[in-house]
Amino acid sequence: FKVPSANVSGSGNTVDVMEFEELWPSCSYVFDGGRIQGGAKGSTVIDLSQKGRFRIIRDGEVYDTVVRILEGKYGLVRLT
């Protein structure tokens, strides 16, 4: 079972980790980077299932920051 989004289908975008707490049992990991400011766009969803690599599933409000951290700080390679 994969959770492709940080909100239930048909509901609004989430801007805080607590807004999708009911999905946590279906997630391998949940990372809380704090509430997204101005968050109309919602969550950036990332596939981290391959060691050393990542794939963006959904571009969200903090997309640029997420990519910069994954590549720069953690040295992960982006899959397309």
QUINOR-V445350 format. One record per residue. N is the residue number from 1. NEAR is the number of other ideal C-beta (glycine too) atoms within 10 Angstrom. Layout:
n->(N/N)
near->(NEAR/NEAR)
This chain:
n->(1/2/3/4/5/6/7/8/9/10/11/12/13/14/15/16/17/18/19/20/21/22/23/24/25/26/27/28/29/30/31/32/33/34/35/36/37/38/39/40/41/42/43/44/45/46/47/48/49/50/51/52/53/54/55/56/57/58/59/60/61/62/63/64/65/66/67/68/69/70/71/72/73/74/75/76/77/78/79/80)
near->(4/10/17/9/18/22/18/13/6/5/10/10/17/21/20/14/17/9/18/19/11/9/15/12/7/10/13/8/6/12/9/8/12/9/12/19/8/7/15/9/15/20/26/20/17/19/13/15/10/11/6/9/13/19/13/17/16/15/15/22/18/19/15/10/12/20/17/11/13/18/13/9/8/10/8/18/10/12/10/4)
